[in-house]
Amino acid sequence: MSYFNYKENELYCEDLALRELAEEFGTPLYVYSKNQILENYRTADAAFGEASHLICYALKANSNLPILKLLAQEGAGAEVVSRGELYLARKAGFPPEKITYAGAGKRDDEIEYALKESILSLNIESWEELSVVSEIAQRLGVTASIAIRINPDIDAESHPYISTGRRINKFGIDRDRVLDAYRLARQLPNLKILGIHAHVGSQITTVKPFAEAAHLLAEFAQELKAEGIDLTHIDIGGGVGVDYHRAIMHEQLPTEAVPNNVPATTVEVVHAILPILQPTGCTIIFEPGRAIVAEAGVLVSKVLFKKQTGKKKFVVVDAGMNDLIRPSLYHAYHQIVPVSLRTAETEAVDIVGPICETGDFFAVDRTIPVVTRGDYVAIATVGAYGFCATSNYNGRPRPAEILVNGEKCRVIRERETLEDLL
């Protein structure tokens, strides 16, 4: 169910009109649906049924503290990749025994912080990291609970910048060497082997890469058992994709050419991996981020100007690539619609921001209903990798964030001021 819908040609988040929110709180403005987030998490959790599992929400997708608290209260765990994310996870109320820590470049102080917090698992990504974690654990007089990340050399079939499971990527230890890494870990002091970890990429739209990873992990768990190493958990990572093309529907919106394939859902992914992993007897750790929060957010922006240059028609809005970098960085598609539908007339435009970069665009040659100066547009499916990747580039304060719950809303991050730039 989508919680962003038109009512009498006005776009709503749950029971609040986005136009009214924009007028009250200003633009650019991130608006999130609380109930969409809850529904997405609960759907993923329920898909596991009675199987032993833990869903660790990936903070990298959206680390706003009230959203984190919402998921912690639902019983979720957390997947973190930095000291800052671990700090936020603990402040949000995620218990340490439900926190995993991944990342190819953990600093010594970050490892020490994680060990002092007694988190569930440090996911080791290199031979040298094994030795470093052992040394730090010895110095602290603690035992480090670890999993080793295997690089499965599986093609996630997504954008190369967010593919993480190929041999050419920096993540994990190669499949043909990981058994020796476990043998070393067993010999090193102050290490406790709990699991194995893999993560093949992000915005994965089919179940195939997940099934391949699950088979590899299940088979390797049996190899480890033959070595006398019994795992307590198998961490298959996250990366479930979302549908960026069909976020908001209305008969007046132009029909766009969209991919024929609809991305696999979290339920479909879970149902594909469960028969493979459950027989191992290990707890299954699943780390979705985008699939929980992406479709729960929109970025509302105001039309500043329209202009024609040569053969190009531009709609210039007050949000820029500093507010949402995905289109510029990945050429990522986001559906963009008027907040108020006043006409069925359409035009092909480039939707661009005010940043002094030609790469500052949200859409190129996009057909949308005609908008004019002062109108608002909504950029959809930005709840993940939206605000968390913002910057102050060009001296621009970051936007505010609003969380909507039915007929109520609250500011969950104040808009930055000029003084915040100092």
N, C-alpha and C positions, 0 to 999 in steps of 0.2 A: 504494500500500500504506500502511495506517495502522499506526503503531508504538505506538498506544494501544489495548489490547484487554483484554477480560475473560478471565481464566483461573480456572476454578472459582469464578466470582462475585467475584473480586478484580481490580480494575483495575490493569493493568501499563503501565509505560512500558518498551518493549523487554522486558528480562528481569528488571526490578525492580518489586516491588509498591509502588504509590504509598502504601499505608497504612504500610508499613515506612519509606519515605522521610519521610513526615510525622512519624512518631514519632521518627525519628532527628534530623531537621533542624528540626522545628517548623513551624508554619503562621502566617500564609499563606506559601505556598511555590510559586515558579515552577519547573516541571520541564520540561526540553527533551529531545527525542530527537535525538541527534547524527546518527543514520543517516537520520532523516526529512529533516533539513536537507540532508544530502549527496545523498539521492535526488532531492529536489525541484530542487536546483541542476543536477545532472547530467542530469536529464530535460529541463530547459529548454535547457541547452547543446547536448545531442545533437539537439534538434529543428531546429537550424540546419544540420545536416549539414556540407557543405563550404563553405557560404556564409561570406564574410568577416564576422565579427561579434565583438562584445564584450558580455558580460553584466556590467553594472555594478550590483552589489547596492545597493539603496537603504538607507543606514544608518538613516534615520529610523524604519524598521520595528522594528529591534532592533539596538542598538549595543553589546551586550555584547562585550568585547574577545576572549575566547576564541572566540566564535562568528564574529567578524570574521576572526580568524586562520585559522579552519577554512576559510572561503570564500576567503581570499587564497591559501591553500595549494592550493586547487583550481584556481587560475588566474583567479578572478573579478576584475573591476574593482570600483570603488566609485563610487556617486553620493552626493555630500554636499551639504548645504545650509547649513553654518555652519563657522566656523573650528574649533569644537570637534569636529565630525564629521570634518573634514579631518585634524585632529591624531590622532584615533582611527584613521582609515584608515591613516595613515602608520605609527603605532605597531603596527598589526596586520600590516603588511607589504605592503599594496597598493602597487604601484609607481606613481609619479606619472603615468607615461604611460598608466595605466589608470583615472584618476580624473577625473570630470566634476563641476562645481560649479554648481548651479542655485540659484535663490532670488531673489525680487523685491526683497529689501532687504539687499544685502551692504554692510557697513560698509567704510570705506577700509582699515582695518587687516586686514580679512578678505581683501580683494582683493590687498593687498600680500603677505600670507602665501601665498595661492594662487600668485601670480606667482613668488615666491621658491622655491616648491616645484616649479615647472615642470610643473604638471599638464597633462593632455591638453587640457582645454577649460574655459574659463569660459563658461557659458551666459548671454548677455546678455538682460535682460528689459525694458529701456527705452532710449529715446533718450539720456537723461542718463547712464545707466550706460555707454554706449559712450564718451562723452567722458571720464568719470571714469577708466575703465580705461585709456584711451589716455594720460591725464595721469600716472597712477601708473606705468605701464610706462615712459614717458619718464624720469621721475624716477629710476627704478631702473636704467635702461639695459638693459631687457630687452624682448623681444617677447611680447605676450600672445596666446596661441592662443585663439580664440573661436569660439563658435557663437551664433547669434541664435535666441531662443525665439519661435516664432510662436504667436499665439493663434488657433487654427483655428475658433473658434466652433462646436465640436462638443459635443453633449449626451452626456455620459458615462452618463447614465441611472442615476446613483448618488445618494447622499445629497448635498444641496446644499452641505454644509460641505466635502466632499472632491471637488467638481467644480471643475476648474481650467482648462478649455478653452473657456469661454464668454466672450463679449464683456464680460459684467458682472463677470467675475473679474479679480483684480489681476495676473494672470500674463501675461507675454509681450507682444509687439507685434502689433497687429491685422493680419490677413492683407492688407488693402488698403494698408497702409503699410510692410510689412516689406521690400519691395524697395528702397524709398528708404533704409531703415536700412542695408541691405547696401551701397548706393552710398556712404553716409556713412562706413561702416566702412572701405571701400576707400581713402578719402581721408585718414582719420585716421592719424597716425604710430604706429608701434610696435604695430600690430594685425595679426594673421595670421588670416584667415578660413579655418576648417577645416570647419565644418559648419552644420547647421540642427537645431533642437530643437523638439519639441512634447511636451506631456504633458496629456492631456485629463481626467484624474481618477484616482480610486482606487476599489477594490472594484467594478470594471467586470465585469459578468457575461456579456456577449455579445461576439462578435468585431466587431460592426458598427462601434463607435466607433474601434477600432484600424484597421480596413480604410479607413474614411473618412479618418483621419489619414494613413495610409500613402499613399493616392492624392494627397492634398493635398501632402504632402512630396515625393513623386516628381515631381509636376507642377512644383512650385516649384523643385526642383533643376534641371529643364530650363530654366526661366526664368533662373535664375542663370547657367547655362552659356552661354546666349545673350548674357548681359551680360559674359562673359569671366571669370566667377567659378566655378571648379571646386572642388567640395566633396570632402573626403576621407571624411566620415562623415555619416550621417543618424541622429539620435538620436530615436527614437520614444517615449522615456519608458517608464513602466511602468504599474501600475494594475490588473494582472490580479487578479480577485476570487477568493475561495475560498468553499467551502460551509460555512457556519457551522451548518447544521441537521443534517447527517448525519455528524458527526465520529466518534461512538462508537456502535457497534451492539451490541445484545444483546436476546434475546427477552423478557426481563423488563422492559425499558425501555418505558414507555408510548409508544404511537404518537401522534406529534404532527402537527398540521396544518403541513405544510412546503410551501414554494414548489414548484411543478411543475418549474420550470426549474432544471437543474443548471448552475452557473456554467461558462463556457468555461474550459478548461484552458490552461496556458501553451503546450502543444504545439499546440492548436487555434489559438491566437492567432498563434503563430509561423508556422504553415502558411498562415494567412490573409494575413499581411503579406509573407512572403518573395517570392511571385510579383510583388508590386507594387514592392518596394524593390530586390530583387536586380538587375534590369536597369539600375539607375542606375550600377552599378559602384562604389558607395560602401560602406564598411564600415557595417554596421547595429549601432547601439548600442541595447541593450534594458535597461531598468532596473527589474526586478521587486524587490519587497521583501516584501510580504505573501505573495505566492505561494511564496516560498522558506521563510519561517519561521513563518507563522501557525499552520498545523496541527501544527507541531512542538512546541507548548507547551501546557501546562495550568497553571492556578492551583489549588492544593489548599488548601482552607479547612476549618476545624473548626466544627461546629455548636455554638454557645454556648447558645442557648435556643430554645424554641418557645413562641409565645404566640398567643392569639386576642383580637382587638379588634373588637367589632361583628361584621361579616360577614367580616372578613379573618383569615386564618391566616398567621402569619409564621414563617419559619425565619431566625433571626438567626445569621450566621456571623462569623468573626473577620477576614475580609477586608472591605475597604471600598472606596468609590469612589476613595480615594487610591491603592489598589493596582491597580485596573482601572477606568478612567474611561469606557470605551466605552459601556456600557449607559446611564449617566447622561447622557453628552454627546450621543450619537447615537440613543439608544433602540435600541442595537444588540443583536441577538440573539446569545447564546452558549448552546450546549447545556450543561446542568448535570446531572451524574449522581452517584449515590453511589459512593464509592470501593469500598465493600463492599456487594454486593447480598444483603440478608438476607431480603427479602420481596417478593412480587409485588403487595402492597397499595399503592395510590397515593393521593395527595391533592393538591388544588390549593392552592398556597401562593405568597406573595411571598417571594422569597429576598433578604434585605437585610443590610446591614452595620452597624457600630457608629457610623458618622459621624453627627454631629448635623445632618443634612440629610434631608428627605423624599425627595430625589432620590438618596439612597444605596441603590440597589437593583441587583441583577443579573438579576432576573426578576420579572415581575408576573403573577399568576394562572397560574402554571406548574404543570402536573401532573407530579409526580415520584414515584418510589418513596418510601415513608414513611421518614424519617430521624428520629433522636432525638439528644438532647444527647450530645456526645462523638464522634458519627460524623464522617466526613470526606466532603466533596463535591469533585468536580473540575469546574472551569469550563474548557470546552474551547476550542481554537483561539485561544489568547491569546499565541502566540509573536510576533505582530506587534502593535505599538501597545499593548502591555501594560505591561511594566516600564518601558519608555522614557518613558511618560507618568505615572509614579507621582509622588507628592509626600509631603511630611510634614504635610499638612493634619490638623488636630486633634492635632498633636504625635505623630504615629504614625511610628515608624521604618519604613523601607522593608524589604520582604521579601528573603529570600535567593533565589538562583537556582542551580539544579542542572542539570548536563548529564549525561545518561545515555548510555552506550555499551555495549550488550549487558548484561552482568552487572555492569558497573562504573559508578560515578558519581563526580563531583567537584563541589565547590562552585565556581562560577564568579563568584559575588558573595556576600560574607558578608552576613548579616542585620545591618542597622544596629542600633546600641545607643542608649540614651538619651543617652549622651555625644555621639553623632553629631548630635544635635539642637541642640547648642550653637553 
